[in-house]
Amino acid sequence: MKNFIIAIVAALLMLATSSVFIIYEGQRGIVFQFSKIKRDSESGQMKVYEPGLHFKFPFINTVRKLDARIQTLDEAPDRFVTSEKKDLMVDSFVKWKIIDFSTYYLRTAGSIDNARALLKQKVNNGLRTEFGTRTIKEIVSGDRAAIMAKALESAESSKEELGIEVVDVRIKAINLPTEVSASIFERMRAERTAVAKEHRSQGQEQSEIIRATIDAKVTIMLAQAQKSALEVRGDGDATAAKVYADSYTQDAEFYSFYRSLEAYERSFNSKSDIMVIKPDSDFFNYLKDATKAKK
């Protein structure tokens, strides 16, 4: 009997918990009865449950919860064509939220993926129209804000068609396609390389001019230094000659004797030297005439 009572209490508790459901803040609920959407008895419209505690028939009603918060649609960049028939890769994102849950569910079957696909198509159509009426220069130079505003206006129809309000449309980046960017970068690289070569050749030319100028200055300086050295050497030789001349005039005989001694010293400074000379040569005057040496 006790186990039977416990079983009844557990069944009642299970029945009670399955009879209520909670819709949290930022959510909305739709109740199905035997796979059919539960509608309001007076208006006949789909009944959408607000946040709070609600009741349902267990095992008969099922609840589908939908996100009512602002959501972000941010997918891969798309290709757009400008008025110049130029391709651009545009990376954008969309902020959106559900405002009519009945329309939203009927159009998308409550699938977030279906909603994103339909919303992306609608927003991209608006962007494609705006890009198609502008040139690349206009798009890049300052029309981006106008393009986003126009795209937001064109997405207003999603309120009635999808039950979705587009809060904001933003363009994150506008780039050229990869194949076009590669050719442009290659051309820019070639132009920069040509400019670098020109600057390098100009620098080489200036280097040669500076080197030639310095070499000329060095040659002139060396010539002037050599000239100065020769002048100093000449002045020294002249002074030495004058000193010799003055010494010679003071005592010519002694000077001749001194020079002969120097000559003898240089001539006989090595034992292996051999000198071939006449005995009566003037070279041996002071060796033959002792009187001259004594004087």
Buried (B, 14 or more C-beta within 10 A) or exposed (E): EEEEEEEEEEEEEEEEEEBEBEBEEEBBBBBBEEEEBBBEEEEEEBBBBEBEEBEBEEEEBBBEBBEBEEBEBEEEBBEBEBEEEBEBBBBBBBBBEBBBBBBBBBBBEBEEEBBBBBBBEBBBEBBBBBBEEBBBEBBEEEBBEEBBEBBBEBBEEBBEEBBBBBBBBBBEEBEBEEEBEEEEEEEEEEEEEEEEEEEEEEEEEEEEEEEEEEEEEEEEEEEEEEEEEEEEEEEEEEEEEEEEEEEBEEEEEEBBBEEBEEEBEEEEEEEEEEEEEEEEEEBBBBEEEEEBEEE
